[in-house]
């Protein structure tokens, strides 16, 4: 059963990624950049709006391997990692007590998108606290390797896990992760954010 729109929060890191969707839904908010800021803002919203049952995060991401997930394209997040690049390179260590992997229950709205639109890839997401500039091909191969990088998804997923909310993340894949990533993001982000909002509006 699809929940009503008044029980769904549509959110993003920055306002441009919500576009005019804010005119069509009861709950929408840009949460800020990075895991920490996004998780704090989302926690505040959920504490004052306990009837919200689902979170739909709309963002942009870079692909770690354009040969497997090309850009420009669109993707829906599946699993969520918090893996700093220094940890990935085995130059630092993350204590086992630090949450580093999350699986969330997909929102009904997200399931509807997956079932209705074959143009979305399904991708595991990594959310470090900074933008990666090195070539991802130089990183060690992990048994479970995320496909895309976004700075907010893990923090939001963690709040949803703790507060028992369904969660879906939807991304415009705007660039390849690496030295030229920011330049590619600047070139593609605005138009892809607008197109992604138009796609999402079809399901409202």
MIDOSE-1310 file (N, C-alpha, C; in nm, 2 decimals, decimal comma, always signed):
residues 204
xxxx	+0,08/-0,12/+0,00/+0,00/+0,00/+0,00/+0,09/+0,13/+0,00; +0,06/+0,22/-0,09/+0,14/+0,34/-0,10/+0,09/+0,44/+0,00; +0,17/+0,49/+0,08/+0,13/+0,59/+0,18/+0,10/+0,72/+0,12; +0,02/+0,80/+0,18/-0,02/+0,93/+0,13/+0,10/+1,03/+0,13
xxxx	+0,09/+1,13/+0,05/+0,20/+1,22/+0,04/+0,23/+1,30/+0,17; +0,13/+1,31/+0,25/+0,15/+1,39/+0,38/+0,23/+1,31/+0,48; +0,26/+1,18/+0,44/+0,35/+1,10/+0,53/+0,49/+1,08/+0,47; +0,52/+1,15/+0,36/+0,65/+1,14/+0,30/+0,72/+1,27/+0,31
xxxx	+0,85/+1,27/+0,34/+0,94/+1,38/+0,34/+1,03/+1,37/+0,22; +1,03/+1,46/+0,13/+1,12/+1,47/+0,02/+1,23/+1,57/+0,06; +1,35/+1,52/+0,05/+1,46/+1,61/+0,09/+1,58/+1,60/+0,00; +1,67/+1,69/+0,02/+1,79/+1,70/-0,06/+1,90/+1,77/+0,02
xxxx	+2,02/+1,78/-0,04/+2,13/+1,85/+0,03/+2,11/+2,00/+0,01; +2,08/+2,04/-0,12/+2,06/+2,18/-0,15/+1,93/+2,20/-0,22; +1,88/+2,33/-0,22/+1,75/+2,36/-0,26/+1,73/+2,33/-0,41; +1,83/+2,35/-0,50/+1,81/+2,33/-0,64/+1,78/+2,18/-0,67
xxxx	+1,81/+2,09/-0,58/+1,79/+1,95/-0,61/+1,64/+1,91/-0,58; +1,57/+2,00/-0,51/+1,42/+1,98/-0,49/+1,34/+2,06/-0,60; +1,40/+2,17/-0,66/+1,33/+2,24/-0,76/+1,19/+2,28/-0,72; +1,10/+2,27/-0,82/+0,96/+2,31/-0,79/+0,88/+2,20/-0,73
xxxx	+0,95/+2,09/-0,69/+0,88/+1,98/-0,62/+0,81/+2,03/-0,49; +0,88/+2,13/-0,43/+0,83/+2,19/-0,31/+0,69/+2,25/-0,32; +0,65/+2,28/-0,45/+0,51/+2,33/-0,47/+0,41/+2,22/-0,48; +0,45/+2,09/-0,49/+0,36/+1,98/-0,51/+0,34/+1,89/-0,40
xxxx	+0,43/+1,90/-0,30/+0,43/+1,80/-0,18/+0,42/+1,88/-0,05; +0,36/+1,81/+0,05/+0,34/+1,88/+0,18/+0,47/+1,90/+0,26; +0,56/+1,80/+0,24/+0,69/+1,80/+0,32/+0,81/+1,80/+0,23; +0,89/+1,90/+0,23/+1,02/+1,90/+0,16/+1,11/+1,99/+0,23
xxxx	+1,24/+1,95/+0,22/+1,34/+2,03/+0,29/+1,48/+2,00/+0,24; +1,56/+2,11/+0,21/+1,70/+2,08/+0,19/+1,78/+2,08/+0,32; +1,85/+1,97/+0,34/+1,91/+1,94/+0,47/+2,05/+1,99/+0,50; +2,12/+2,03/+0,39/+2,26/+2,08/+0,41/+2,35/+1,97/+0,36
xxxx	+2,48/+2,01/+0,34/+2,58/+1,92/+0,28/+2,65/+1,84/+0,39; +2,67/+1,71/+0,36/+2,75/+1,62/+0,44/+2,66/+1,54/+0,53; +2,72/+1,43/+0,58/+2,64/+1,33/+0,67/+2,60/+1,40/+0,79; +2,68/+1,48/+0,86/+2,65/+1,53/+0,99/+2,54/+1,63/+0,98
xxxx	+2,55/+1,73/+0,89/+2,45/+1,83/+0,88/+2,31/+1,77/+0,84; +2,32/+1,68/+0,74/+2,19/+1,62/+0,69/+2,13/+1,54/+0,80; +2,20/+1,47/+0,88/+2,14/+1,38/+0,99/+2,08/+1,47/+1,10; +2,15/+1,58/+1,13/+2,10/+1,67/+1,24/+1,97/+1,73/+1,19
xxxx	+1,97/+1,78/+1,07/+1,85/+1,85/+1,02/+1,73/+1,75/+1,01; +1,76/+1,63/+0,96/+1,65/+1,53/+0,95/+1,60/+1,49/+1,08; +1,68/+1,47/+1,18/+1,64/+1,43/+1,31/+1,54/+1,54/+1,37; +1,58/+1,66/+1,35/+1,49/+1,77/+1,40/+1,35/+1,77/+1,33
xxxx	+1,35/+1,75/+1,20/+1,23/+1,74/+1,13/+1,14/+1,63/+1,18; +1,20/+1,51/+1,19/+1,12/+1,39/+1,23/+1,07/+1,40/+1,38; +1,14/+1,47/+1,46/+1,10/+1,49/+1,60/+0,98/+1,58/+1,61; +0,97/+1,68/+1,51/+0,85/+1,77/+1,52/+0,74/+1,72/+1,42
xxxx	+0,77/+1,62/+1,34/+0,67/+1,57/+1,25/+0,66/+1,42/+1,26; +0,61/+1,36/+1,37/+0,62/+1,22/+1,39/+0,53/+1,14/+1,29; +0,44/+1,20/+1,22/+0,36/+1,13/+1,13/+0,43/+1,09/+1,00; +0,54/+1,15/+0,97/+0,62/+1,12/+0,85/+0,67/+0,97/+0,86
xxxx	+0,64/+0,89/+0,77/+0,68/+0,75/+0,77/+0,79/+0,72/+0,67; +0,80/+0,80/+0,56/+0,90/+0,76/+0,46/+0,99/+0,89/+0,43; +1,11/+0,86/+0,39/+1,20/+0,96/+0,35/+1,25/+0,93/+0,21; +1,24/+1,03/+0,12/+1,29/+1,02/-0,01/+1,40/+1,13/-0,03
xxxx	+1,52/+1,08/-0,05/+1,63/+1,18/-0,06/+1,66/+1,19/-0,21; +1,67/+1,31/-0,26/+1,70/+1,34/-0,40/+1,83/+1,41/-0,41; +1,93/+1,35/-0,47/+2,06/+1,41/-0,47/+2,14/+1,38/-0,60; +2,26/+1,42/-0,60/+2,35/+1,40/-0,71/+2,47/+1,31/-0,66
xxxx	+2,54/+1,24/-0,75/+2,64/+1,15/-0,71/+2,74/+1,13/-0,82; +2,86/+1,09/-0,79/+2,96/+1,06/-0,88/+2,98/+0,91/-0,89; +3,01/+0,86/-1,01/+3,03/+0,71/-1,02/+3,18/+0,68/-1,01; +3,21/+0,57/-0,93/+3,34/+0,53/-0,91/+3,40/+0,46/-1,03
xxxx	+3,31/+0,40/-1,11/+3,35/+0,32/-1,23/+3,26/+0,35/-1,35; +3,29/+0,45/-1,43/+3,20/+0,48/-1,54/+3,18/+0,37/-1,64; +3,27/+0,27/-1,64/+3,25/+0,15/-1,73/+3,13/+0,06/-1,68; +3,10/+0,07/-1,55/+2,99/-0,01/-1,50/+2,87/+0,07/-1,47
xxxx	+2,88/+0,20/-1,44/+2,77/+0,29/-1,42/+2,81/+0,42/-1,48; +2,76/+0,44/-1,60/+2,80/+0,56/-1,68/+2,73/+0,69/-1,63; +2,78/+0,80/-1,68/+2,72/+0,93/-1,65/+2,71/+1,00/-1,78; +2,61/+1,09/-1,80/+2,50/+1,11/-1,71/+2,40/+1,00/-1,71
xxxx	+2,35/+0,97/-1,60/+2,24/+0,87/-1,58/+2,17/+0,89/-1,45; +2,09/+0,80/-1,41/+2,01/+0,81/-1,28/+2,02/+0,68/-1,21; +2,02/+0,68/-1,08/+2,03/+0,56/-1,00/+1,95/+0,57/-0,87; +1,91/+0,46/-0,81/+1,85/+0,45/-0,68/+1,94/+0,37/-0,59
xxxx	+1,96/+0,43/-0,47/+2,05/+0,37/-0,37/+2,00/+0,24/-0,32; +2,09/+0,15/-0,29/+2,05/+0,02/-0,23/+2,11/+0,00/-0,09; +2,24/-0,01/-0,08/+2,31/-0,02/+0,05/+2,39/+0,10/+0,07; +2,42/+0,13/+0,20/+2,48/+0,26/+0,23/+2,61/+0,24/+0,31
xxxx	+2,72/+0,30/+0,27/+2,85/+0,28/+0,33/+2,90/+0,42/+0,38; +2,97/+0,41/+0,49/+3,05/+0,53/+0,54/+3,19/+0,48/+0,54; +3,26/+0,51/+0,43/+3,40/+0,46/+0,41/+3,49/+0,58/+0,37; +3,57/+0,63/+0,46/+3,66/+0,74/+0,42/+3,76/+0,68/+0,32
xxxx	+3,81/+0,76/+0,23/+3,90/+0,71/+0,13/+4,03/+0,67/+0,19; +4,07/+0,73/+0,30/+4,19/+0,69/+0,37/+4,18/+0,55/+0,43; +4,06/+0,52/+0,47/+4,03/+0,38/+0,52/+4,03/+0,28/+0,40; +3,97/+0,32/+0,29/+3,96/+0,24/+0,17/+4,11/+0,21/+0,12
xxxx	+4,20/+0,31/+0,14/+4,34/+0,29/+0,10/+4,42/+0,22/+0,20; +4,36/+0,19/+0,31/+4,42/+0,12/+0,43/+4,53/+0,21/+0,49; +4,51/+0,34/+0,48/+4,60/+0,44/+0,55/+4,55/+0,48/+0,68; +4,42/+0,45/+0,72/+4,37/+0,48/+0,85/+4,27/+0,36/+0,88
xxxx	+4,22/+0,37/+1,01/+4,14/+0,26/+1,06/+4,01/+0,31/+1,12; +3,90/+0,25/+1,09/+3,77/+0,28/+1,15/+3,73/+0,18/+1,25; +3,72/+0,21/+1,38/+3,68/+0,12/+1,48/+3,55/+0,04/+1,45; +3,55/-0,09/+1,49/+3,43/-0,17/+1,46/+3,30/-0,11/+1,52
xxxx	+3,31/-0,03/+1,63/+3,20/+0,03/+1,69/+3,14/+0,14/+1,61; +3,21/+0,19/+1,51/+3,16/+0,30/+1,42/+3,07/+0,24/+1,31; +2,95/+0,28/+1,30/+2,86/+0,22/+1,19/+2,92/+0,26/+1,06; +2,93/+0,15/+0,97/+2,99/+0,18/+0,84/+2,91/+0,12/+0,73
xxxx	+2,80/+0,05/+0,76/+2,72/-0,01/+0,66/+2,58/-0,02/+0,71; +2,49/+0,02/+0,62/+2,34/+0,02/+0,65/+2,26/-0,03/+0,54; +2,17/-0,12/+0,57/+2,06/-0,16/+0,48/+1,93/-0,10/+0,54; +1,85/-0,03/+0,46/+1,73/+0,02/+0,50/+1,61/-0,04/+0,43
xxxx	+1,49/-0,03/+0,49/+1,37/-0,07/+0,42/+1,33/+0,04/+0,32; +1,32/+0,00/+0,19/+1,29/+0,10/+0,09/+1,15/+0,15/+0,11; +1,14/+0,28/+0,08/+1,00/+0,34/+0,09/+0,91/+0,29/-0,01; +0,78/+0,29/+0,01/+0,69/+0,24/-0,09/+0,70/+0,33/-0,21
xxxx	+0,72/+0,46/-0,19/+0,74/+0,55/-0,31/+0,86/+0,51/-0,39; +0,97/+0,47/-0,33/+1,08/+0,42/-0,40/+1,06/+0,29/-0,48; +0,99/+0,20/-0,41/+0,96/+0,07/-0,48/+0,87/+0,10/-0,61; +0,78/+0,20/-0,60/+0,70/+0,23/-0,71/+0,79/+0,28/-0,83
xxxx	+0,89/+0,36/-0,80/+0,98/+0,41/-0,90/+1,05/+0,30/-0,97; +1,11/+0,21/-0,88/+1,19/+0,10/-0,93/+1,10/+0,01/-1,03; +0,98/-0,02/-0,99/+0,89/-0,11/-1,07/+0,84/-0,04/-1,19; +0,84/+0,09/-1,20/+0,78/+0,16/-1,31/+0,88/+0,22/-1,41
xxxx	+1,00/+0,23/-1,37/+1,10/+0,30/-1,46/+1,23/+0,22/-1,47; +1,26/+0,17/-1,59/+1,37/+0,08/-1,60/+1,50/+0,16/-1,63; +1,49/+0,30/-1,63/+1,60/+0,38/-1,66/+1,69/+0,41/-1,54; +1,65/+0,36/-1,42/+1,73/+0,38/-1,30/+1,81/+0,26/-1,27
xxxx	+1,94/+0,28/-1,26/+2,03/+0,17/-1,21/+2,01/+0,16/-1,06; +2,05/+0,04/-1,00/+2,05/+0,02/-0,86/+2,20/+0,02/-0,82; +2,23/+0,10/-0,72/+2,37/+0,12/-0,68/+2,39/+0,13/-0,53; +2,50/+0,07/-0,48/+2,54/+0,09/-0,35/+2,61/+0,23/-0,34
xxxx	+2,59/+0,29/-0,23/+2,64/+0,43/-0,21/+2,74/+0,45/-0,10; +2,85/+0,52/-0,13/+2,94/+0,55/-0,02/+2,93/+0,70/+0,01; +2,94/+0,74/+0,14/+2,93/+0,87/+0,18/+3,04/+0,92/+0,27; +3,16/+0,95/+0,21/+3,27/+1,00/+0,29/+3,24/+1,15/+0,33
xxxx	+3,32/+1,20/+0,41/+3,30/+1,34/+0,45/+3,36/+1,45/+0,36; +3,42/+1,40/+0,26/+3,48/+1,49/+0,16/+3,47/+1,43/+0,02; +3,50/+1,52/-0,08/+3,49/+1,48/-0,22/+3,62/+1,41/-0,26; +3,61/+1,30/-0,32/+3,73/+1,22/-0,36/+3,79/+1,28/-0,49
xxxx	+3,92/+1,31/-0,49/+3,98/+1,36/-0,60/+4,08/+1,26/-0,67; +4,11/+1,16/-0,60/+4,20/+1,06/-0,67/+4,13/+0,97/-0,76; +4,20/+0,90/-0,85/+4,14/+0,80/-0,94/+4,09/+0,68/-0,86; +3,96/+0,65/-0,86/+3,91/+0,53/-0,78/+3,98/+0,40/-0,83
xxxx	+4,03/+0,40/-0,95/+4,09/+0,27/-1,00/+4,22/+0,24/-0,92; +4,27/+0,34/-0,85/+4,39/+0,32/-0,77/+4,36/+0,26/-0,63; +4,23/+0,26/-0,60/+4,19/+0,21/-0,47/+4,19/+0,06/-0,46; +4,22/+0,00/-0,34/+4,22/-0,15/-0,33/+4,08/-0,20/-0,36
xxxx	+4,07/-0,32/-0,41/+3,94/-0,38/-0,44/+3,89/-0,44/-0,31; +3,77/-0,40/-0,27/+3,70/-0,46/-0,16/+3,60/-0,57/-0,21; +3,57/-0,66/-0,12/+3,47/-0,76/-0,16/+3,34/-0,70/-0,19; +3,30/-0,60/-0,11/+3,17/-0,52/-0,14/+3,22/-0,38/-0,17
xxxx	+3,21/-0,34/-0,29/+3,25/-0,20/-0,33/+3,14/-0,12/-0,38; +3,12/+0,00/-0,31/+3,01/+0,09/-0,36/+3,03/+0,14/-0,50; +2,92/+0,17/-0,57/+2,94/+0,22/-0,70/+2,93/+0,37/-0,72; +2,87/+0,44/-0,62/+2,86/+0,58/-0,64/+2,90/+0,65/-0,50
xxxx	+2,93/+0,78/-0,52/+2,97/+0,86/-0,40/+2,87/+0,98/-0,39; +2,82/+0,99/-0,27/+2,73/+1,11/-0,23/+2,76/+1,14/-0,08; +2,76/+1,27/-0,04/+2,81/+1,30/+0,09/+2,70/+1,30/+0,20; +2,58/+1,27/+0,16/+2,47/+1,28/+0,26/+2,40/+1,15/+0,29
xxxx	+2,40/+1,06/+0,19/+2,31/+0,94/+0,20/+2,32/+0,86/+0,32; +2,45/+0,83/+0,36/+2,47/+0,75/+0,48/+2,41/+0,81/+0,61; +2,44/+0,94/+0,63/+2,38/+1,00/+0,74/+2,23/+1,00/+0,75; +2,17/+1,02/+0,64/+2,02/+1,01/+0,63/+1,97/+0,87/+0,66
xxxx	+2,04/+0,78/+0,59/+2,00/+0,63/+0,61/+2,01/+0,59/+0,76; +2,12/+0,64/+0,83/+2,14/+0,61/+0,97/+2,03/+0,66/+1,05; +1,98/+0,78/+1,03/+1,87/+0,84/+1,11/+1,74/+0,75/+1,08; +1,72/+0,72/+0,95/+1,60/+0,64/+0,92/+1,61/+0,50/+0,99
xxxx	+1,73/+0,44/+1,00/+1,75/+0,31/+1,06/+1,71/+0,33/+1,21; +1,76/+0,43/+1,28/+1,74/+0,45/+1,42/+1,59/+0,48/+1,45; +1,53/+0,56/+1,36/+1,39/+0,61/+1,39/+1,29/+0,52/+1,32; +1,34/+0,41/+1,26/+1,25/+0,31/+1,19/+1,16/+0,38/+1,09
xxxx	+1,22/+0,45/+1,00/+1,15/+0,51/+0,88/+1,20/+0,44/+0,75; +1,11/+0,43/+0,66/+1,15/+0,37/+0,53/+1,23/+0,48/+0,45; +1,32/+0,43/+0,37/+1,41/+0,53/+0,31/+1,44/+0,49/+0,16; +1,44/+0,59/+0,07/+1,48/+0,57/-0,06/+1,57/+0,69/-0,10
xxxx	+1,67/+0,66/-0,17/+1,76/+0,77/-0,23/+1,76/+0,76/-0,38; +1,75/+0,87/-0,44/+1,74/+0,88/-0,59/+1,85/+0,98/-0,64; +1,93/+0,94/-0,73/+2,04/+1,02/-0,77/+2,05/+1,05/-0,92; +2,10/+1,18/-0,95/+2,15/+1,21/-1,08/+2,30/+1,18/-1,08
xxxx	+2,34/+1,09/-1,16/+2,48/+1,06/-1,17/+2,55/+1,16/-1,26; +2,61/+1,26/-1,21/+2,65/+1,38/-1,28/+2,80/+1,37/-1,33; +2,88/+1,28/-1,27/+3,02/+1,29/-1,30/+3,09/+1,16/-1,26; +3,21/+1,15/-1,31/+3,30/+1,04/-1,26/+3,38/+1,09/-1,14
xxxx	+3,39/+1,01/-1,04/+3,47/+1,05/-0,92/+3,62/+1,06/-0,96; +3,68/+1,17/-0,92/+3,82/+1,19/-0,95/+3,85/+1,34/-0,97; +3,97/+1,36/-1,02/+4,02/+1,50/-1,03/+3,93/+1,59/-1,11; +3,86/+1,54/-1,21/+3,77/+1,63/-1,29/+3,63/+1,62/-1,25
xxxx	+3,60/+1,56/-1,13/+3,46/+1,54/-1,09/+3,39/+1,67/-1,07; +3,45/+1,76/-1,00/+3,37/+1,89/-0,97/+3,34/+1,96/-1,10; +3,43/+1,96/-1,20/+3,41/+2,03/-1,32/+3,29/+1,97/-1,40; +3,29/+1,83/-1,40/+3,18/+1,76/-1,46/+3,05/+1,79/-1,39
xxxx	+3,05/+1,79/-1,25/+2,93/+1,82/-1,17/+2,88/+1,95/-1,21; +2,97/+2,06/-1,22/+2,92/+2,19/-1,25/+2,85/+2,20/-1,39; +2,90/+2,12/-1,48/+2,85/+2,12/-1,61/+2,71/+2,05/-1,62; +2,69/+1,94/-1,55/+2,58/+1,86/-1,56/+2,47/+1,88/-1,45
xxxx	+2,51/+1,93/-1,34/+2,42/+1,92/-1,22/+2,29/+1,99/-1,24; +2,28/+2,11/-1,28/+2,16/+2,19/-1,29/+2,06/+2,13/-1,38; +2,10/+2,09/-1,50/+2,00/+2,03/-1,60/+1,96/+1,89/-1,55; +2,05/+1,82/-1,49/+2,01/+1,68/-1,45/+1,92/+1,69/-1,33
xxxx	+1,94/+1,78/-1,24/+1,86/+1,80/-1,12/+1,72/+1,83/-1,16; +1,70/+1,92/-1,26/+1,57/+1,96/-1,31/+1,50/+1,84/-1,38; +1,58/+1,76/-1,45/+1,52/+1,65/-1,52/+1,47/+1,54/-1,42; +1,56/+1,52/-1,32/+1,52/+1,42/-1,22/+1,39/+1,46/-1,14
xxxx	+1,38/+1,59/-1,11/+1,25/+1,63/-1,04/+1,13/+1,60/-1,13; +1,15/+1,63/-1,26/+1,03/+1,60/-1,35/+1,00/+1,46/-1,36; +1,10/+1,37/-1,35/+1,07/+1,22/-1,35/+1,00/+1,19/-1,22; +1,05/+1,24/-1,11/+0,98/+1,21/-0,98/+0,84/+1,26/-0,97
xxxx	+0,81/+1,37/-1,03/+0,68/+1,43/-1,03/+0,58/+1,34/-1,10; +0,63/+1,26/-1,19/+0,53/+1,16/-1,26/+0,47/+1,06/-1,16; +0,54/+1,04/-1,05/+0,50/+0,93/-0,96/+0,41/+0,99/-0,84; +0,40/+1,12/-0,84/+0,32/+1,18/-0,73/+0,17/+1,18/-0,77
